[in-house]
Structure formats: structure tokens, C-alpha cells
Amino acid sequence: PSRLDVARSGVFLRPDAPPKSSQVFVDAIPDIRAVPHTATWSEVEKAADDVIAAMYYGRLERDAGLRQLNEVTEPLFGSPPG
């Protein structure tokens, strides 16, 4: 729900109905962030996910991965204004 009073209400939380973890959603509200509104954001996420996965699984060293992350995502953001 977009309104906190509704999210915290018994109508939303309904402990007698699934899911039992509705409170987890309410607890996470302060940390929810929207993704940037750019036309290429899904491409940025895909490119970044591939590099981050390679670093996570040890196929790519951290420093090399950070350089590659910058290289593959920077062009997707386009030129800065001005």
C-alpha cells in the first residue's frame, strides 16, 4: 500500500490470512528505494549483474571487476548534460 496508515492496518496485515509475513513488508518500507528513471536502466542492471556475479563467484578479481563494471555501465548512462 502507498499509504502507511493502510500498510499498518489490520486490513493489510490480517494475521489470519496469508501471507504471514506481511509485517516484513511494513518493516522494510523505510528502506525501499525506487530505481532511477532512465530509459536504459534495465540494461545497466543486466550489465552490472553479470559483472557482480563474476566477482561474487570468484571468476573476476574485485579491482578488475570494478573497472569492468564502470566500463560496461558508463556508456549506458549517456553523455552528461552541458
N, C-alpha and C positions, 0 to 999 in steps of 0.2 A: 504493500500500500504506500502511496505517496504521502499520506498524512500520518504523522507519528501517533496522534490520538487513536486512529483506526488500527495502526500496527500494534499498539499496546492493548487494544480492547479484547475483551473475551470473544467477540465475534471473529476476530482474526486468529487469536491464539487457540481457541477451542481445544482444551486439553483432552476432550472426549473424542476428538476426530483426528484422523491422520492429516498431515504428518505430525508426529510427536515432537519434532524439533523446530516448530515454528518460532519458538523463543530464540533459537540460534540466529535466525534471520534478523529479528529485532535487535539482538545484541550486536550484530555486525553493522547495523545502519551507520553508526558514526564513522566507520572506516570505508564505506562504499565510495568509490570514485568513478566518474564517467571516463570512458576512453576519449582521447582527443577527437575532435570533429574535423577530420581531414579525409579527403577522397581516397587517399592511399593507405589509410590506417590498417586495413586488413592485410595488405601486402607487407607493411612494416612488421606487423605481428608475426606473419609467416616467416619472413626472413630472420627475424630475431629469434623466434622459437627454434629454428634449425640450428643456429649458432649456439644458443644457450644449451640445447640438448647435447650438442657435441662436447661442450665444456663440461657439463654435468656428468656425462658418461666417460670422461677422460680421453676422448678422441681428439681433443684440442686443448692446449695449454691456456691458462687464464689470460695472459698478456696477449697472446696471438688471437685468442677468441675475442677479446675486447676490441682489438684493432679491426678484426674481420666484422664484428658487429657494427662498428662505425662505418666501415666501407660499404656494407650491403644495405644499411638503412639510410644513410645520409642522402643519397640520390633520390630516395622516395619522398623526402620532405620538400623537394623543390628548392628553388633559389630564395634566399631571404628577400623581403621587400626592400625596395630602395635601390 
